[in-house]
Amino acid sequence: MADILALQQPVGDGGIETVNFFNGRLLTAADMSREQDARRQADARLGLALGDGVAFGLEVSAGSIVDDTTGSPMPSVAIAPGLAINRAGQVLRLGYDEQVRLSRIGASSPTPAGNSFADCVPVIGGSYVAGQGLYILTIAPSEISTGRAPTNGLSGAAAACNIDRVIEAVQFRLIAVPPHLYSQLNAAAPRFRNDVAYACFGAGVTASWATALFGQAGRDEGLIDKMRGYGLTDYDVPLAILAFAGAASMVFLDTWAVRRPVSAPDTMLGPLPSLVAPRRIATGKAMLQQFQAQLSELVGTTGALGAVTAKTHFPTLPPAGLLPFFTLDMVKAFFAGMEVRGPQYINAPQLEPLVRDSLAVPAFSAGAPEVFWLYAVADNAMAIELPPPPDAPLPPVRYYAFASANLAYRADARFNLHHWDYANLALSA
């Protein structure tokens, strides 16, 4: 029979051991190392409580540099300063803008600062260059030894240990995604980027997830979780997923497919905890940001939609989104063949609650016969279409919003809140 605890009996399992300092004690390097480890463990507990993800910054953008040896272009990324927390609770800080070439010689595994833990995976030898396929770019811990400390009584090989400072640093890793994990996706199709993103968001963001609510373990993060068995460690924080058609040909760089705001994971088993876990809201934010970023890259501010439609490029849509710089004709072309209703007018104060409410709502399919709503913001339209008052600023950019029918309808007319020609007939009392 296991020991039974008494009330107020101290429990030391999992506790942090610190060095007991007192006058007259002989201190060694091992004692100071133990004290440093205790500090790291305490910091890691705070990180574990907050959850993993990107706290701020660390935005990744594509670039290109020239190889000094061959003169040929090489893909690279620019990474902005920022802070992230990994699953081990470690805080990773990048202090300055960095340009990272996407190739390396003698690639290494993440090295937890201070050697508090063993290597996560074996060191990879040889040369490495990004080739055709998918890769996940991550930030991970590392360390740098610098300077020499004065010593007394050391000679020979022992003198080599006189490192003055150890800097808790970071490194960037590019981890190949095994092709069999996404073999069901068509890499040549315009929808490939969208399909990859929703493979990373996982099945928990679809409308069918709650159909058999009690027949599953809870939500996961799809492709990201599968990569935990193929080189993605608890010390890595994903920053972007990249697709290459060749060593120097980047097809796309998508940050929000794998990037998540700092949030606690779904640690409790079963579907009910997943219904209220903060990770789902973080994923909802990522779904919205991923759509907006990809749409901006495809359409931008040129007003030229070209062959881009929701059905061809966005077969899965977030429950709400914005269409900046779109004309009404562009909106109709973008949603061609879909069951869209509107545009209906809403007031500007209704927009933010609509977007925030969407963060826990399932995505919807562009190919499904589902009705969704198109909204025009009345304040935005009036600022563009009505004569401006004297000394008024330039008219704003026109935009529309769309929302899944799983979100409450927002455009019912309200007395004293709507304006003539910028209101709707109420659909409900």
Secondary structure, DSSP 8 states (H G I E B T S, - for coil): ------TT----TT--------TT----HHHHHHHHHHHHHHHHHHHHHH-BEEEEE--EEEEEEE-TTT--EEEEEEE--EEEE-TTS-EEEE-S-EEEESEEES------GGG-S--SS----SEEE--SEEEEEEEEEEEEEEEE---SS--GGGGGG-EEEEEEEEEEEEEE--GGGSTTS-TTSTTHHHHHHHHHH-GGGSGGGGTTGGGS-----THHHHGGGTT--TT-EEEEEEEEEETTEEEEEESTTT--BSB----S-SHHHHHH-HHHHHHHHHHHHHHHHHHHHHTTTS---TT--HHHH-SEE-SEEEEET--HHHHHHHTTTS-EEEEEEE-GGGHHHHHHHGGGS--EETTS---EEEEEEHHHHHHHHS---TT-------EEEEEETTS-------TTTSBTTB----S--
